[in-house]
């Protein structure tokens, strides 16, 4: 994957040098320019992803730089810097197309966090462009792939809740697509013309989290040289997606609850509150009800968030969607890598269908990327799949690898595996499953009860 390339634009050499050191240490490619005129020449070559630009510079300053980008229709994520403690300048820059701003003198953590947020936004935009460029086929819903009954239930819930401002809590295992669902709720809502801001609550340092969420006023703490908007205020009119909300510290949970109840925030150091119109969509890998019992999550916040819940099924419970997901991710990788893979061999697809996918869709996507890269022909075969998929492919090996020789016990285990597989293949439709198993519907119901299958 291409390393993010950042352009630092500042007429002070020591600022350019200091920012270069910070960002290169974080793994970014960095170029520099001493004014907006030189910066435009570099940007026109098309290799820059993010620009960090001082507001006041000779020849072409930050504001003029933003205007030139707009005039030339250059889509570039710009973060502005200002040493003048003037919030109006920063707001004006954002109106002219800047993504965010940082104060000078700056803190290393603030610079890195702002760049990470800009990078996440950039990646999301690129992914949306890629999805639109890939052939759209039956089974896609707002960028979510799947047409199993369980996913149709998810789609119906999204369609019902999207038009309203009710808080939504998305639950599901890692890799099930919680951010895609949050994006779909936003895109189908009246707020779709405004900002969708995704935030990973576990990725923000605890000492910065309150300021990042609610902003701060000038003088609130050391190095707070000007007012700064928080993520909640930046999402004004739109949707704030709080991923991994179970990672929020308890003191911030109190402030988030107050915002949800009153629709008001108080920036760090401020004496008055301000009204903000934002919809909250949250998601958690952890079971929040259990976190409440353990004392790690406020009960009142849990009930305030859990107005409408959208549970996402793990991939192992909707295996009928696997061929569709394989087709989609093969197209995505062909588009990204310039390959021309047509699909999978039947043997490779069988391995995919019988694997449990503990990492869900994210794990499947990685497996497809590996298969595309290692393919020797125009089809992915078993040799291109991760070894763990092949080893775990045959559930019968777990039954027969032991020392058990009782025909009665072994038959029961085999029967349980076949019933479970039939139910998975039919998305839990017992009538259809009984036909596949060639037993009566009543017999299947008895066996489901005997084997404690759900």
C-alpha positions as CSV (number, residue, x, y, z in Angstrom):
1,X,0.0,0.0,0.0
2,X,1.3,3.5,-0.9
3,X,2.7,5.5,2.0
4,X,0.8,8.7,2.7
5,X,2.8,11.7,1.2
6,X,2.6,14.9,3.2
7,X,3.7,18.4,2.0
8,X,4.7,20.9,4.7
9,X,4.3,24.5,3.5
10,X,5.9,27.2,5.8
11,X,8.3,30.1,5.3
12,X,10.1,29.2,8.5
13,X,12.8,26.6,7.9
14,X,12.9,25.4,11.5
15,X,9.1,24.7,11.4
16,X,9.5,22.7,8.2
17,X,12.4,20.8,9.7
18,X,10.7,20.0,13.0
19,X,7.4,18.8,11.3
20,X,9.4,16.7,8.9
21,X,11.2,15.0,11.7
22,X,7.9,14.3,13.6
23,X,6.1,12.9,10.6
24,X,9.0,10.9,9.1
25,X,9.3,9.2,12.5
26,X,5.7,8.2,12.2
27,X,6.4,6.6,8.8
28,X,5.1,9.3,6.4
29,X,6.8,10.5,3.2
30,X,7.4,14.2,3.6
31,X,8.2,17.0,1.2
32,X,8.5,20.7,2.0
33,X,7.9,24.1,0.3
34,X,8.7,27.6,1.6
35,X,5.6,29.2,0.2
36,X,2.3,28.5,-1.6
37,X,3.7,29.2,-5.1
38,X,6.3,26.4,-4.8
39,X,3.7,24.2,-3.1
40,X,1.3,24.5,-6.0
41,X,4.0,23.4,-8.4
42,X,4.6,20.3,-6.3
43,X,0.9,19.6,-5.8
44,X,0.2,19.8,-9.6
45,X,2.4,16.8,-10.1
46,X,-0.3,14.8,-8.3
47,X,1.8,12.9,-5.7
48,X,0.7,14.7,-2.5
49,X,-2.0,13.3,-0.2
50,X,-2.1,15.8,2.6
51,X,-0.7,19.4,2.9
52,X,0.1,21.2,6.2
53,X,0.1,24.9,5.3
54,X,0.9,28.0,7.3
55,X,-1.8,30.7,7.0
56,X,0.6,33.7,6.5
57,X,3.5,33.4,4.0
58,X,5.1,35.6,1.4
59,X,3.9,35.4,-2.3
60,X,1.0,33.0,-1.8
61,X,-0.3,32.5,1.8
62,X,-2.5,29.7,3.1
63,X,-5.8,31.3,2.1
64,X,-4.6,32.0,-1.4
65,X,-3.3,28.5,-1.6
66,X,-6.7,27.1,-0.7
67,X,-8.4,29.4,-3.3
68,X,-5.9,28.2,-6.0
69,X,-6.7,24.6,-5.2
70,X,-10.4,25.3,-5.6
71,X,-9.9,27.2,-8.8
72,X,-7.8,24.4,-10.3
73,X,-10.3,21.8,-8.9
74,X,-7.4,20.0,-7.1
75,X,-8.9,17.7,-4.4
76,X,-6.3,17.9,-1.6
77,X,-6.7,17.4,2.2
78,X,-5.3,20.6,3.8
79,X,-4.5,21.2,7.4
80,X,-3.7,24.9,8.2
81,X,-1.4,26.3,10.8
82,X,-1.8,29.6,12.6
83,X,0.4,31.3,15.2
84,X,-2.0,34.2,15.8
85,X,-4.5,32.6,18.1
86,X,-7.3,33.8,15.9
87,X,-10.1,31.4,15.6
88,X,-11.8,33.4,12.9
89,X,-8.8,32.8,10.6
90,X,-9.1,29.0,11.1
91,X,-12.9,29.1,10.6
92,X,-12.4,31.1,7.4
93,X,-9.8,28.6,6.2
94,X,-12.2,25.7,6.8
95,X,-14.9,27.5,4.9
96,X,-12.4,27.8,2.0
97,X,-11.8,24.0,1.9
98,X,-9.3,23.2,4.7
99,X,-10.0,20.0,6.6
100,X,-8.7,21.1,10.1
101,X,-6.2,23.4,11.8
102,X,-3.4,23.3,14.4
103,X,-2.0,26.0,16.5
104,X,1.6,27.2,16.6
105,X,3.6,26.5,18.6
106,X,2.3,22.9,18.2
107,X,2.5,19.7,20.3
108,X,3.8,16.6,18.7
109,X,0.7,14.5,19.8
110,X,-1.7,17.1,18.4
111,X,0.1,17.2,15.0
112,X,0.2,13.4,14.7
113,X,-3.5,12.9,15.8
114,X,-4.7,15.6,13.4
115,X,-2.8,13.9,10.5
116,X,-4.1,10.5,11.5
117,X,-7.7,11.8,11.4
118,X,-7.0,13.4,8.0
119,X,-5.5,10.2,6.7
120,X,-8.6,8.2,7.9
121,X,-10.9,10.6,6.1
122,X,-8.7,10.4,3.0
123,X,-8.8,6.6,3.0
124,X,-12.5,6.6,3.4
125,X,-13.0,8.9,0.4
126,X,-10.7,6.7,-1.6
127,X,-12.6,3.6,-0.7
128,X,-15.9,5.2,-1.7
129,X,-14.4,6.2,-5.0
130,X,-13.0,2.6,-5.5
131,X,-16.4,1.1,-4.6
132,X,-18.1,3.3,-7.1
133,X,-15.6,2.4,-9.8
134,X,-16.0,-1.3,-9.2
135,X,-18.9,-3.0,-11.1
136,X,-22.1,-2.9,-9.0
137,X,-23.9,-6.2,-8.9
138,X,-27.0,-7.7,-7.2
139,X,-26.4,-8.1,-3.5
140,X,-24.8,-4.7,-2.7
141,X,-26.6,-2.3,-0.4
142,X,-24.9,1.1,0.3
143,X,-21.5,-0.5,-0.2
144,X,-22.4,-3.5,2.1
145,X,-22.2,-6.9,0.3
146,X,-24.6,-9.7,1.1
147,X,-28.1,-10.9,0.2
148,X,-28.6,-13.6,2.9
149,X,-31.8,-13.3,5.0
150,X,-29.7,-12.1,8.0
151,X,-28.3,-9.3,5.9
152,X,-31.7,-8.4,4.5
153,X,-32.9,-8.0,8.1
154,X,-29.9,-5.6,8.7
155,X,-30.8,-3.6,5.5
156,X,-34.5,-3.3,6.6
157,X,-33.4,-2.0,10.0
158,X,-31.0,0.6,8.4
159,X,-33.8,1.8,6.1
160,X,-36.2,2.2,9.0
161,X,-33.9,4.0,11.4
162,X,-32.0,6.2,8.9
163,X,-34.6,8.9,8.4
164,X,-34.9,9.6,12.2
165,X,-32.4,11.2,14.6
166,X,-32.6,8.3,17.1
167,X,-29.2,7.1,18.5
168,X,-28.1,3.8,17.0
169,X,-25.9,1.2,18.6
170,X,-24.2,-1.2,16.2
171,X,-22.9,-4.5,17.7
172,X,-20.9,-7.2,16.2
173,X,-17.6,-9.0,16.1
174,X,-14.4,-7.4,14.7
175,X,-14.4,-7.3,11.0
176,X,-18.2,-7.5,10.4
177,X,-18.5,-4.0,8.8
178,X,-19.8,-1.8,11.6
179,X,-18.4,1.4,10.0
180,X,-20.0,0.5,6.7
181,X,-23.4,0.2,8.4
182,X,-22.9,3.5,10.2
183,X,-22.1,5.1,6.9
184,X,-25.2,3.7,5.4
185,X,-27.3,5.1,8.2
186,X,-25.8,8.5,7.5
187,X,-26.1,8.3,3.7
188,X,-29.8,7.4,3.8
189,X,-30.6,10.1,6.3
190,X,-31.6,13.7,5.9
191,X,-28.1,14.5,7.2
192,X,-26.3,13.0,4.2
193,X,-25.3,16.4,2.8
194,X,-23.4,17.1,6.0
195,X,-20.3,15.6,7.5
196,X,-19.9,11.9,8.6
197,X,-17.0,11.8,11.0
198,X,-15.8,8.3,12.2
199,X,-13.8,8.2,15.4
200,X,-12.0,5.2,17.0
201,X,-12.5,5.9,20.7
202,X,-9.7,3.6,21.6
203,X,-7.1,5.3,19.4
204,X,-7.1,8.8,21.0
205,X,-4.7,9.3,23.9
206,X,-6.6,9.7,27.2
207,X,-5.0,13.0,28.0
208,X,-6.3,14.5,24.7
209,X,-9.6,12.8,24.5
210,X,-11.9,15.4,26.1
211,X,-10.3,18.2,24.0
212,X,-10.6,16.2,20.9
213,X,-14.3,15.5,21.5
214,X,-15.5,18.8,22.8
215,X,-12.8,21.3,21.8
216,X,-11.1,23.8,24.0
217,X,-10.9,27.6,24.5
218,X,-7.8,29.7,24.4
219,X,-5.9,29.4,27.7
220,X,-7.7,26.3,28.8
221,X,-4.3,24.6,29.3
222,X,-0.7,25.0,28.4
223,X,-0.2,25.5,24.7
224,X,-3.9,26.2,24.1
225,X,-3.1,29.4,22.2
226,X,-6.5,29.6,20.5
227,X,-10.0,28.2,20.5
228,X,-10.3,24.8,18.8
229,X,-13.4,22.9,17.7
230,X,-13.9,19.3,18.9
231,X,-15.1,16.4,16.8
232,X,-18.7,16.8,18.0
233,X,-18.9,20.4,16.8
234,X,-17.1,19.6,13.6
235,X,-19.9,17.1,12.8
236,X,-22.5,19.9,13.1
237,X,-25.6,18.9,11.1
238,X,-24.1,15.5,10.3
239,X,-23.3,12.2,12.0
240,X,-20.6,11.4,14.5
241,X,-19.7,7.7,14.5
242,X,-18.1,6.5,17.8
243,X,-16.4,3.2,17.1
244,X,-15.3,1.1,20.1
245,X,-17.3,3.3,22.4
246,X,-16.7,0.8,25.2
247,X,-13.1,2.2,25.4
248,X,-14.2,5.6,26.5
249,X,-13.0,6.5,30.0
250,X,-15.8,6.9,32.6
251,X,-15.2,10.7,33.1
252,X,-15.9,11.3,29.3
253,X,-18.9,9.0,29.4
254,X,-20.5,11.5,31.8
255,X,-19.9,14.4,29.4
256,X,-21.1,12.4,26.4
257,X,-24.3,11.5,28.3
258,X,-24.9,15.2,29.0
259,X,-24.5,16.0,25.4
260,X,-26.9,13.3,24.3
261,X,-29.5,14.5,26.8
262,X,-29.2,18.2,26.4
263,X,-27.7,18.6,22.8
264,X,-25.1,20.9,24.3
265,X,-21.3,20.8,24.8
266,X,-18.9,22.7,27.0
267,X,-15.4,23.0,25.5
268,X,-12.5,22.5,27.9
269,X,-12.0,25.8,29.8
270,X,-15.2,27.3,28.7
271,X,-17.7,28.9,31.1
272,X,-20.8,28.5,28.8
273,X,-22.3,25.7,26.8
274,X,-23.1,25.7,23.1
275,X,-25.8,24.0,21.2
276,X,-24.7,21.4,18.6
277,X,-27.0,19.5,16.2
278,X,-25.3,16.1,15.7
279,X,-26.6,12.5,15.4
280,X,-24.6,9.9,17.3
281,X,-24.1,6.4,15.9
282,X,-22.0,4.1,18.2
283,X,-20.5,0.7,17.8
284,X,-18.8,-1.7,20.1
285,X,-16.9,-5.0,19.9
286,X,-17.4,-5.5,23.6
287,X,-20.8,-6.5,24.9
288,X,-21.8,-3.2,26.6
289,X,-24.3,-4.9,28.9
290,X,-21.5,-7.0,30.4
291,X,-19.3,-3.8,30.7
292,X,-22.1,-2.2,32.6
293,X,-22.2,-5.1,35.0
294,X,-18.5,-5.0,35.4
295,X,-18.6,-1.3,36.3
296,X,-16.7,-0.2,33.2
297,X,-19.6,1.5,31.4
298,X,-22.3,3.7,32.7
299,X,-25.7,2.1,32.8
300,X,-27.5,5.4,32.0
301,X,-25.3,6.0,29.0
302,X,-25.8,2.5,27.8
303,X,-29.6,2.9,27.7
304,X,-29.3,6.3,26.1
305,X,-27.1,4.8,23.3
306,X,-29.1,1.6,22.9
307,X,-32.3,3.3,21.6
308,X,-32.0,1.2,18.4
309,X,-29.6,-1.7,18.1
310,X,-28.3,-3.1,14.8
311,X,-26.6,-6.5,15.5
312,X,-24.4,-7.6,12.7
313,X,-24.1,-11.4,12.0
314,X,-20.7,-13.0,11.9
315,X,-19.6,-14.3,8.5
316,X,-19.8,-17.9,9.7
317,X,-23.5,-17.5,10.2
318,X,-24.1,-16.2,6.6
319,X,-21.9,-18.4,4.5
320,X,-24.3,-18.1,1.6
321,X,-22.8,-14.6,1.1
322,X,-19.2,-15.8,0.8
323,X,-19.3,-16.3,-3.1
324,X,-20.7,-12.8,-3.4
325,X,-18.0,-11.3,-1.2
326,X,-15.3,-13.3,-3.0
327,X,-16.6,-11.8,-6.3
328,X,-16.7,-8.3,-4.9
329,X,-13.2,-8.4,-3.4
330,X,-11.7,-10.0,-6.5
331,X,-13.0,-7.0,-8.5
332,X,-11.7,-4.6,-5.8
333,X,-8.2,-6.1,-6.0
334,X,-8.2,-6.2,-9.8
335,X,-9.0,-2.5,-9.8
336,X,-6.3,-1.7,-7.2
337,X,-3.6,-4.0,-8.4
338,X,-4.2,-4.0,-12.1
339,X,-4.8,-7.8,-12.2
340,X,-7.4,-9.7,-14.2
341,X,-8.4,-12.5,-11.9
342,X,-11.8,-14.0,-12.9
343,X,-12.6,-15.8,-9.6
344,X,-11.8,-19.0,-7.7
345,X,-11.5,-22.7,-8.6
346,X,-14.4,-24.9,-7.1
347,X,-11.9,-26.5,-4.7
348,X,-10.7,-23.1,-3.4
349,X,-14.3,-21.9,-3.0
350,X,-15.1,-25.1,-1.0
351,X,-12.3,-24.2,1.4
352,X,-13.7,-20.7,1.7
353,X,-17.2,-22.0,2.4
354,X,-16.1,-24.4,5.1
355,X,-13.8,-22.1,7.1
356,X,-15.2,-20.4,10.3
357,X,-13.8,-16.9,9.6
358,X,-13.0,-15.7,13.1
359,X,-11.8,-12.4,11.6
360,X,-15.0,-12.1,9.5
361,X,-15.1,-10.0,6.3
362,X,-11.8,-8.3,7.0
363,X,-10.1,-11.7,7.2
364,X,-11.8,-12.8,4.0
365,X,-10.7,-9.6,2.2
366,X,-7.1,-10.2,3.2
367,X,-7.3,-13.9,2.0
368,X,-8.6,-12.7,-1.3
369,X,-5.8,-10.1,-1.7
370,X,-3.2,-12.9,-1.0
371,X,-4.9,-15.2,-3.5
372,X,-4.9,-12.5,-6.2
373,X,-1.3,-11.7,-5.7
374,X,-0.2,-15.4,-5.7
375,X,-2.5,-16.6,-8.5
376,X,-0.5,-18.2,-11.4
377,X,-3.5,-18.2,-13.8
378,X,-6.8,-16.3,-14.0
379,X,-8.3,-18.2,-11.1
380,X,-7.3,-18.4,-7.4
381,X,-6.7,-21.9,-6.4
382,X,-6.1,-23.6,-3.0
383,X,-2.3,-23.0,-3.1
384,X,-2.9,-19.2,-3.0
385,X,-5.1,-19.4,0.2
386,X,-3.6,-19.0,3.7
387,X,-2.6,-22.3,5.3
388,X,-4.9,-21.8,8.3
389,X,-7.9,-22.0,6.0
390,X,-6.9,-25.3,4.5
391,X,-6.0,-26.8,7.9
392,X,-9.4,-25.8,9.4
393,X,-11.3,-26.7,6.3
394,X,-12.5,-30.2,7.3
395,X,-14.6,-30.3,10.5
396,X,-14.7,-34.1,10.2
397,X,-11.0,-34.3,11.0
398,X,-11.8,-33.1,14.5
399,X,-14.2,-35.9,14.9
400,X,-12.1,-38.7,13.5
401,X,-8.6,-37.7,14.7
402,X,-9.4,-38.9,18.3
403,X,-9.5,-42.4,19.7
404,X,-13.3,-42.7,19.8
405,X,-14.5,-45.9,18.1
406,X,-18.1,-46.0,19.1
407,X,-20.3,-46.0,16.0
408,X,-23.2,-44.5,18.0
409,X,-21.2,-41.6,19.3
410,X,-19.4,-40.9,16.1
411,X,-22.6,-41.0,14.1
412,X,-24.2,-38.5,16.5
413,X,-21.3,-36.1,16.0
414,X,-21.4,-36.5,12.2
415,X,-25.2,-35.9,12.3
416,X,-24.8,-32.7,14.3
417,X,-22.2,-31.4,11.8
418,X,-24.5,-32.1,8.9
419,X,-27.5,-30.5,10.5
420,X,-25.5,-27.4,11.5
421,X,-24.2,-27.1,8.0
422,X,-27.6,-27.4,6.4
423,X,-29.0,-24.7,8.7
424,X,-26.2,-22.4,7.8
425,X,-26.6,-23.0,4.1
426,X,-30.4,-22.2,4.3
427,X,-29.9,-19.2,6.7
428,X,-31.8,-21.1,9.4
429,X,-34.8,-22.1,7.3
430,X,-35.7,-25.4,8.9
431,X,-38.1,-26.6,6.2
432,X,-35.4,-26.1,3.5
433,X,-32.8,-27.7,5.7
434,X,-34.9,-30.8,6.3
435,X,-35.2,-31.2,2.5
436,X,-31.4,-31.0,2.1
437,X,-30.9,-33.5,4.9
438,X,-33.7,-35.8,3.5
439,X,-35.5,-36.1,6.8
440,X,-38.9,-34.8,7.9
441,X,-39.3,-31.4,9.3
442,X,-40.5,-32.9,12.7
443,X,-37.4,-35.1,12.9
444,X,-35.2,-32.1,12.3
445,X,-36.9,-30.1,15.1
446,X,-36.3,-33.0,17.5
447,X,-32.7,-33.3,16.5
448,X,-32.1,-29.5,16.8
449,X,-33.4,-29.8,20.4
450,X,-31.3,-32.9,21.1
451,X,-28.1,-31.3,19.8
452,X,-28.9,-27.9,21.4
453,X,-28.5,-26.2,18.0
454,X,-29.8,-22.6,17.6
